[in-house]
Amino acid sequence: SAYERMKARDAAQIFDTLEEDILVPVAAGMRTQSLAGVLAEMKPDKARRLTILLAERSRKTAAAGTR
């Protein structure tokens, strides 16, 4: 994604301003290593919320796959 090509700090500044309905799918589409760098540069509360939302999304996807 375009965010993976950016410096983590620059991507984090944008991520900090995005609404969750946009942020979650964008972040979910990133490679783990790239996302980790961005999370480290984000505001702590926003990074924590994104982590929770990504975990919930992953759990729902896994549950849907076992049916």
C-alpha positions as CSV (number, residue, x, y, z in Angstrom):
1,S,0.0,0.0,0.0
2,A,1.0,3.6,-0.3
3,Y,1.3,3.8,3.5
4,E,3.9,1.0,3.5
5,R,6.1,3.2,1.2
6,M,5.9,6.2,3.5
7,K,8.1,6.8,6.6
8,A,6.3,5.3,9.6
9,R,6.1,8.6,11.3
10,D,4.4,10.3,8.3
11,A,1.9,7.4,7.9
12,A,1.2,7.5,11.7
13,Q,0.3,11.2,11.5
14,I,-2.3,10.3,8.9
15,F,-3.5,7.2,10.7
16,D,-4.1,9.3,13.8
17,T,-6.7,11.4,11.9
18,L,-8.5,8.6,10.0
19,E,-12.0,7.4,11.1
20,E,-12.0,3.7,12.3
21,D,-14.2,2.5,9.4
22,I,-11.4,3.6,7.0
23,L,-8.4,3.0,9.2
24,V,-9.1,-0.7,10.0
25,P,-9.3,-2.1,6.5
26,V,-6.3,0.0,5.4
27,A,-4.2,-1.2,8.4
28,A,-5.4,-4.8,7.9
29,G,-4.1,-4.8,4.4
30,M,-0.6,-3.8,5.5
31,R,2.3,-6.2,6.1
32,T,2.9,-6.8,9.8
33,Q,6.3,-5.3,9.8
34,S,5.2,-2.1,8.2
35,L,2.2,-1.8,10.4
36,A,4.3,-2.3,13.5
37,G,6.4,0.7,12.6
38,V,3.4,2.9,12.1
39,L,1.7,1.7,15.3
40,A,4.9,2.6,17.2
41,E,4.7,6.2,15.9
42,M,0.9,6.7,16.5
43,K,-0.7,8.4,19.5
44,P,-0.9,5.7,22.1
45,D,-4.6,5.8,22.6
46,K,-5.3,5.6,18.8
47,A,-2.7,2.8,18.4
48,R,-4.3,0.8,21.3
49,R,-7.8,1.2,19.7
50,L,-6.6,0.1,16.3
51,T,-4.9,-2.9,17.8
52,I,-8.2,-3.9,19.5
53,L,-10.2,-3.4,16.3
54,L,-7.7,-5.4,14.3
55,A,-7.8,-8.3,16.8
56,E,-11.6,-8.3,16.8
57,R,-11.6,-8.3,13.0
58,S,-9.1,-11.2,13.0
59,R,-11.2,-13.1,15.5
60,K,-14.4,-12.7,13.4
61,T,-12.6,-13.7,10.3
62,A,-11.3,-16.9,12.0
63,A,-14.7,-17.7,13.4
64,A,-16.3,-17.3,10.0
65,G,-13.8,-19.6,8.5
66,T,-14.5,-22.5,10.9
67,R,-18.2,-22.7,10.0
